[in-house]
């Protein structure tokens, strides 16, 4: 079922607000108890969760810009703002990664024995459960709404889940009498975060640099050749987001075809591609006369 752009982004905003609230509750639980117990890996994981909330705010700003209608200055619309602001999440993750590595190295040279008890495990298991629910829901809704912000943010939360699991393992080892693993785990957590930042940046840069959209060129060719009057189809190019794909192509028609008929063929090609391939919002057709002989 097709929904308007306004409703599309209203749903994304609603999801981001609820995820923001849950992320900050999770972050506060980890940070407060991590500081109380002097467990740097738990505190680090808490600040990672806090960055999840910050990324939600970045997402809300991006979505508010992306939902603006086309205008004279933005004839192709504003949807790339959503992709652009998803890169802000990657930058935020990179900064957190750097700070955590610095803190982990500092603790290796100046070790502090953390306090590990049953509450430590309960806090981590409870927050891990919330993160699992948030990640699955946000990713599914992001995929359904074709939202870069929601998918990127769910990947951010996925990194949080991996770090939470490593913290739980760390707590077990610390309880067994190896407190030095705490700063080592903090550094490992930072590397998880760095990888998540890399993946988000890689995906966003593909769209912003107009990397070709993954569409079966043969499918486009078959659709175009199915239009009466088209002889050949070539030089097919694509770009854009998966929910906002731009296609341009060259077609050959009879050299004696009247301009009015050629215009009708061009319109038919555009409508057929939009109907046959979900996500295509614009098609530019370059008409060429078929070479004789």
Secondary structure, 3 states (H helix, E strand, C coil): CCCCHHHHHHHHHHHHHHHHHHHHHHHHHHHHHHHHHCCHHHHHHHHHHHHHHHHHHHHHHHHHHHCCCCCCCCCCCCCHHHHHHHHHHHHHHHHHHHHHHHHHHHHHHCCCCCCCCHHHHHHHHHHHHHHHHHHHHHHHHHHHHCCHHHHHHHHHHHHHHHHHHHHHHHHHHHHCCCCCHHHHHHHHHHHHHHHHHHHHHHHHHHHHCCCCCCCCHHHHHHHHHCCCCCCEEEEEEEEEECCEEEEEEEEEECCCCCHHHHHHHHHHHHHHHHHHCCCEEEEEEEEEECCCC
